[in-house]
């Protein structure tokens, strides 16, 4: 479920209208914090923001549509909880790593970042494959990764540009260029080139500096052996 959230770029945002408490659905860009909690950037002019200011209860729905056939066979995840505005440089950077174009308006006075504090997670992996889980089973503690993320990003970009290029061009099949690591979390890394952003998954989560080093080395080896 967490990987579906990590991969998502947009979500269906459901809030409650200020006047009658009627469910109101809208579209928003989404990113995640280090643990996997959803982050959005919204304007005070939008109905959903006015709704959240009156009642913070909300949910986000993300999903992955199959290339063809019935859309309901694809995985989707709904996270329920309460949104709170956040003023945090790290969360801002993580959001912009997923949505670099948002840097054009992120500092406008009517825009602010909000994070959803989950109370329940409902996942559907296809017909009959349904689970409702508690936050602690989906979002494990990632305190060590949060502490080391900044230095790990600087180290990778300064000392391992070749490996990053291989990640982008071999594993992610992207065009060549000066790709950089923009964000790291237990489940993967966001790579950026100009206004492009790509997600590289780790497949198995990492929670320590040693595990992160080993994972980047494994991925570099994998990239070098592609097409050999």
Residue pairs with C-beta under 8 A, 6 or more apart in sequence:
1 77
1 121
1 123
1 131
1 133
1 138
2 36
2 138
2 139
2 187
3 187
3 188
3 201
4 62
4 63
4 64
4 75
4 76
4 77
4 123
5 30
5 32
5 36
5 38
5 62
5 77
5 79
6 32
6 36
6 185
6 187
6 188
6 199
6 201
7 64
7 199
7 201
8 30
8 62
8 63
9 29
9 30
9 98
9 99
10 27
10 28
10 29
10 30
10 62
11 27
11 28
11 29
11 30
11 38
11 40
11 60
11 61
11 62
12 25
12 26
12 27
12 60
12 61
12 62
13 25
13 26
13 27
13 28
13 40
13 48
13 58
13 59
13 60
14 23
14 24
14 25
14 26
14 58
14 59
14 60
14 61
15 23
15 24
15 26
15 47
15 48
15 51
15 52
15 55
15 57
15 58
16 22
16 23
16 24
16 51
16 54
16 55
16 57
16 58
17 23
17 24
17 47
17 51
18 50
18 51
18 54
18 55
21 55
24 47
24 48
24 51
26 46
26 47
26 48
28 40
28 41
28 42
28 48
28 60
29 40
29 41
29 98
29 99
29 102
30 38
30 39
30 40
30 60
30 62
30 98
31 38
31 39
31 40
31 94
31 95
31 97
31 98
31 99
32 38
32 39
32 94
32 185
33 39
33 91
33 94
33 115
34 90
34 94
34 142
34 145
34 146
34 149
34 185
34 186
35 139
35 140
35 141
35 142
36 138
36 139
36 185
36 187
37 79
37 115
37 116
37 117
37 118
37 139
38 60
38 79
38 115
38 116
39 86
39 91
39 94
39 95
39 113
39 114
39 115
39 116
40 60
40 83
40 113
40 114
40 116
41 95
41 99
41 102
41 106
41 111
41 112
41 113
41 114
42 48
42 49
42 52
42 111
42 112
42 114
43 49
43 108
43 110
43 111
44 50
44 53
44 110
44 111
44 112
45 110
48 58
49 112
51 58
52 58
52 83
52 114
56 82
56 83
56 84
57 81
57 82
58 80
58 81
58 82
58 83
58 116
59 78
59 79
59 80
59 81
60 78
60 79
60 116
61 76
61 77
61 78
62 76
62 77
63 71
63 74
63 75
63 76
63 77
64 74
64 75
64 76
65 71
65 74
66 73
66 74
72 126
72 127
73 126
73 127
74 126
75 123
75 124
75 125
75 126
76 123
76 124
77 121
77 122
77 123
77 124
78 121
78 122
78 123
79 116
79 118
79 120
79 121
80 118
80 119
80 120
80 121
80 122
81 116
81 117
81 118
81 119
81 120
81 135
82 116
82 117
82 119
83 114
83 115
83 116
83 117
84 114
84 115
84 117
85 112
85 113
85 114
86 113
86 114
86 115
87 112
87 113
88 113
90 146
90 149
91 113
91 115
92 106
92 113
93 182
93 183
94 183
94 185
94 190
95 102
95 106
95 113
96 102
96 103
96 106
96 182
97 182
97 183
97 190
97 192
97 197
98 183
98 190
98 197
98 199
99 197
100 192
100 194
100 195
100 196
100 197
101 195
105 111
118 135
118 138
118 139
119 135
120 132
120 133
120 134
120 135
121 132
121 133
121 134
121 135
121 138
122 130
122 131
122 132
122 133
123 130
123 131
123 132
123 133
124 130
125 131
140 186
140 205
140 207
142 185
142 186
142 207
144 207
144 208
144 209
145 184
145 185
145 186
145 206
145 207
145 208
145 212
148 209
148 212
149 183
149 184
149 185
152 181
152 184
152 209
152 212
153 181
153 182
153 183
153 184
156 163
156 164
156 181
156 216
157 164
157 180
157 181
160 216
160 220
161 178
163 216
163 219
163 220
163 223
164 179
164 180
164 181
164 191
165 176
165 177
165 178
165 179
166 220
166 223
166 224
167 179
167 189
167 191
167 200
167 219
167 220
167 223
168 174
168 176
168 177
168 179
168 191
168 193
168 198
169 175
169 176
169 179
169 223
170 222
170 223
170 224
170 226
170 227
171 200
171 219
171 222
171 223
171 226
172 191
172 198
172 200
174 191
174 193
174 196
174 198
175 193
177 193
177 194
178 193
179 191
179 192
179 193
180 191
180 192
180 193
181 189
181 190
181 191
181 192
182 189
182 190
182 191
182 192
182 197
183 189
183 190
184 190
184 212
186 202
186 205
186 206
186 207
187 201
187 202
187 205
188 199
188 200
188 201
188 202
189 199
189 200
189 202
190 197
190 198
190 199
190 200
191 197
191 198
191 199
191 200
192 198
200 219
202 215
202 219
204 215
206 212
206 214
206 215
